[in-house]
Amino acid sequence: MWERREVAEVKDVLINLVALDDLLVLKRAAGRKVDLEDAALLEKFVWGRFENEIREELVQTVSAHPDFR
């Protein structure tokens, strides 16, 4: 997990952040109700964002095609 961490700088202080995939693993492994609920919400957010990116890319690809009118 350490190798996949994100590093952010806030007010000249470096902060290590767990990668999203690892956070989901940790939340599921904890097994507490609140952690499982958090993991489910994070997965919905990630998949929703991913679907939006795919949708936008598809629209751009189709719009750029010469036969698209």
N, C-alpha and C positions, 0 to 999 in steps of 0.2 A: 504494500500500500504506500509506503514512504516514497517509492520511486515514481508513483503516479500522482503525487500530491500537486496541488496548485499553490503557487506562492503569490501572495498579494502584498502590496505595500500600502500601509495606512499611516499617515502622519510620520513618515520616515521610519516606520517599524515594519519589518518583514513578518508576515503571518503565514503559517503553513495551513492549507485547507485540504481536507480530504476530498479526493475525486468523487464525483457524483456516483459512479458505479460502485465504488467502495463504500460510500455512505449507505447506499441501498443494501449492500451485503451486511453491513454492520447493523442497520436497523432491523433487518429480517432475523439476523442471528440473535439479537437481544430478545426477540420474541415477546416483548411486552406489548400490550394492546396499543398503547400510544405510539410505540415505534412501528408497529405493523400498519397503523393508520397513516403515519407519516410516510412510510415507504409507498403505500398505495397512492397517496396524493402526489408524491414526487414522480412516480411512474406515469401517472396521468398527465402531469405537466410536461415531462420529457417527451412522451409519445405525441402529445398534442403539438408541441413545438416542432418535432420531427415531421409530423404529417403536414404542418403548415409550410415547412421548408420544401418538402417534396412537391406540394401543390404549387407553390410559387415558381419553383424551377420548371415544372411542367408547363405552366402558363407562359413563362418566358420562352421556352423552347418552341412551343406551338406558335406563339406570336411572332417569333423570328423566322418561321418557315415561309418561304416565298409563296406557297400556295394558300396560306392562311389569309382570309379576307374578312 
